[in-house]
């Protein structure tokens, strides 16, 4: 996405955040020349109609709000399969980052932030919008301290009746309200509960409910009481704690009735007269949602039947109502002996029974205890029962690596011990090896994860590092593990793989300069990149139809795979460019001898750098043509060197070349040496003179008057023209000591020549 231009006006610059549903980028609005934030739906959801509806609902919900504490929505659109929302860009941090850096925050700062959030919620509620995901991650704090509420991704109108999505609760579990966790309809008071948790976290630096899983945290919202904030931070005034206690009541009826009511409480809770107010109390016994301990119900003892009970009572009544029967005196005398005789018979019978029992015990046959260790429990039971022995209840269970599961590994009586039939044996049976649960090492560094696993008994050599690209996880942190979190495993035999993030995947930007469009496209595809826009620009240096530059990455820089690269193709020279041929006359240093001529040039094609035209070896005067490309702000120049000595530099202005007024250099004069050289006496003058340099005569110069001066190399230079003329090219007098005397002498020579 980086470097992509959305909607023809939003140039994506960098990624600044993301969540489970969308990624957020910073972009530049080319039309209005301002920075914006663009939320883009993740690729895996572009074909999920439910996510697309939720994504659009966010734009609709936020766009219906206009408040200084709500992030403004500028635009919404779709380009191919990219769904995006353009919103206000806030320079600053989110509240979650601030809490991590500085928690607990100052009381007045926390109350100020909570007040602005509450003001935004009051505005949303008045417009029939419930946010349903208030948490520090969705609260932006600008550099000016302004609080902005964002991310209405799961917001719903007040008339909505559920917060479930395909059977799962939508939202952030640590900030759930109890009714939110139940999956029932949520209202304005759910947002106030979440705001109370945010205020709690700002003031204490911790969350009120934590757990090993989202379900356990949700249950704590429903059933458990949180630790009061003043116990964690005694600097919190009682009035501020009362705001938290009231907003976080499990019963929605006991919370603030509206965001406006809570806002009024926040705005006054730091007044001096309120700081030491009494702690707010609630009648928890009337809370139907509160967790209670219910005593066990004992079963009622029931009689065998009313009929029997009644019969017993009747028998008792009859016994009670019987009148004593008068006994004759004779019978009374026999009563006592009969009683004693009866008792004696009973005693004899009991003794006989005892003797029989003892005898029966003494003659019980003995059996040898079998050895059942190493046998399956069911097999051991069968073997013991066949011998008339019993297995004591309960059976003991333990683990030993020396036995298989459900195998007897110990018995209470030794092998071949003699016992009576019916005796019982205590058996100890081996259980399955106790397994260890995989800890959650996500977001750990590899070394931290290894230490956590070694503490569980996993050998270090059984832990593997598997690097993996992941744009959502910081580089060097564990993304996931195999086996997964909470899975059971045997530390001695398990092989654990930790997938460690390598950060966002990137490839190296290839060099496309000088390639055709088709070649550039093939090169990009070979490097997992995509050809984006193709634009054209004129160029003095790159051939027409070839790539002259790329955007937004240059060669050698890291690029995320799949990034679209814009290329610029050369259209050749611009219309104002001018092709001009400059003719350079050259000659050897002396007639009949060869000289090496080197020509360099500067024009619009080489950005001020000298280019080598070439080197020629000449033996006579000739003209060399140098082709130049000129532009309005790029003049040309030609540098001539002979035998390693700089002769001259010719400047060719663009305007002169265009108008045809470039001054062409005159052909050079080549001195010809005489076979025998005789000195020529100088013209006598009254003043002292310097012996003039005698040059060989030239047939081209004799009898003519030069308009330029000939230097020692025989080249005619345009930048050294003298106003004085001489009568003969062989009599060139240069007097550097006295210019005035030289001028007078030249005047006399001129008069003589004219006569």
Secondary structure, 3 states (H helix, E strand, C coil): CCCCEECCCEEEEEEEEECCCEEEEEEEECCCCEEEEEEEECHHHCCCHHHHHHHHHHHHHHHCCCCCCECCEEEEEEECCEEEEEEECCCEEEHHHHHHHHCCCCHHHHHHHHHHHHHHHHHHHHCCEECCCCCHHHEEEECCCCEEECCCCCCEECCCCCCEECCEECCCHHHCCHHHHHCCCCCHHHHHHHHHHHHHHHHHCCCCCCCCCHHHHHHHHHHCCCCCHHHHCCCCCHHHHHHHHHHCCCCHHHCCCCHHHHHHHHHHCCCCCCCCCCCCCCCHHHCCCCCCCCCCCCCCCCCCCHHHHHHHHHHHHHHHHCCCCCCCHHHHHHHHHHHHHHHHHHHHHHHHHHHHHHHHHHCCCEEECCCCCCCEHHHHHHHHHHCCCEECCCCEEECCCCCCCCEEEEECCCCCCEEECCCEECEEEECCCCCEECCCCCCCEHHHHHHHHHCCCCCHHHEEEEEECCCCCCCCEEEEEECCCCCEECCCCCCEEEEEECCCCEEECCCCCCCCHHHHHHHHHHCCCEEEEEEEECCCCCCCCCEEEEECCCCCCEEECCCEEEEEEECCCCCCCEEEEEEEEECCCCCCCCEEEEEEEECCCCCCCCEEEEEEEECCCEEEEEEEEEECCECEEEEEEECCEEEEEEEECHHHHHHCCCCCCCCCCCCCCCCCCCCCCCCCCCCCCCCCECCCCCCCCCCCCCCCCECCCCCECCCCCCCCCCCCCCCECCCCCCHHHHHHHHHHHHHHHHC
